Amino acid sequence: MGGLKEIKTRIKSVTSTKKITYAMKLVSAAKLGKAQDAVKRSREYTDGLKKLLAELVAAQQGSDFTHPLTEAKPHTKRVKLIVLGANRGLAGPYNTRINQKCEQFLREQQAKGVAVETVIFGKKPAEYFRAQEMSYEQAYEDLSDSPDEWPLEDECMKAEQEFLDGSIDELHLIYTKFKSAISQTLTADMLLPMSAQFIQDEIGEQERASGLTLFEPSIKEVFRAVLPRIMRSRVRQASQDAKASEHGSRMAAMDNATKNAGELIDSLTLTHNKLRQASITGEILDIVGGAESSK
């Protein structure tokens, strides 16, 4: 009967775990709904800036207006990397993929002799950096569940100034882009310098601009004011995508864990019933055998 007691204990333990994973799935699903709404609102703002940029480019009529943020440095010696990760685990491969991408990026830059200053948003990537003895400049580990409260604006403005004064030559961003609850894409973007190709990519999905919009005080001044806002909006958009991706990945992971727990409970229950039946059969045979021997 020792085997039966052990299996009963395991069934009880797995059942308890199943309740926890199911509850976590429901919580993640609720948070995902709010995060998806935030992604939608953020994309509407970003799309508005892209439309404005498209109008600016069309209004230039072939003029090539430069901006300090579009000027590539002759030699890349130092870059800044912003990493958007998670504060908590139990999100499937979400954190692992980010960590692996960061390691790959650092190896590639090291091979080129480029120094990297890393700014981390999220406890999990920060813990990984420390475990792997990889250095970072700043880590924000006590983050709100709302990316709107993250100090992204400050870091973006700091990175812009560092790029302008020559302290860094490039600004890169690693995050997970949200597509759907079951589909997310790990993404690595270069935010600075903002190349001509980057600008074309930004306006590529927009409807053809009329070129008839009037800008005050001038096209050039508006163009110079809009570009930094586009870069910052991309980082804000990425933070909303990252949070929605985290909730989606955790919901899927907890759903799989709940299903696996259910299958394990069924298997353990079947084994328990077989052992119990065998035990009962053995006891009956012992009784019959004893009765036969007493005759």
C-alpha angles and dihedrals in degrees: 000000000000090000092052092052091049092051091047089054091050092049090051091048095048091046090054091049091049091055090052095048091046091052091048090050091054092047092049091048091054092047091046091058091055092043091052090054089051091050090052093050092046092050091051089057092045091048089052090056090047091053090050090050090050090053090049093051091047092048092053089069095206097325114137107222112188128208129194089240091058096054114104118215117242092235129023109222104147131025134181121225124199114199122197110199140146135278094215138042132219089088101120114241093340098108095034093056092050092049092049092048091051092050091049092050093049092049091051093050092045090053088056093047093248121146117225128208109197126202113191129202109193138043096243099059089042090054090049092051090052093046091052091043091239114153125234134182100221137001126194104200103157097066130163118242086243114076088205087076095051117108091244095128092057093048092047093051090047091050091048091053092046089052092049095049093045099249089125130023100202140017120214133185130204118193143129116264115219119230103154141331090279100030127065130155126215106229136193115190134179107224099178133077094034101217127202088253090054090054091048090049090050094054096033094095094046125098115263108280120235096224088217098103115118117223127201135237085007142313090251095053093047090047091053091049096047100051096067090048091053091053092049092046089055090056092047090048090049091052091054090047091049094052093047090048091051093052092045092050092047092048091052092046093050091046090054091045091051092050092047091049090052092051091048091050090052091050094047091046091053091049091047092052092048092051092046091050091048090050092050091047090051092051091050091050090050091052092047091046092051092049092050093050093052093060 
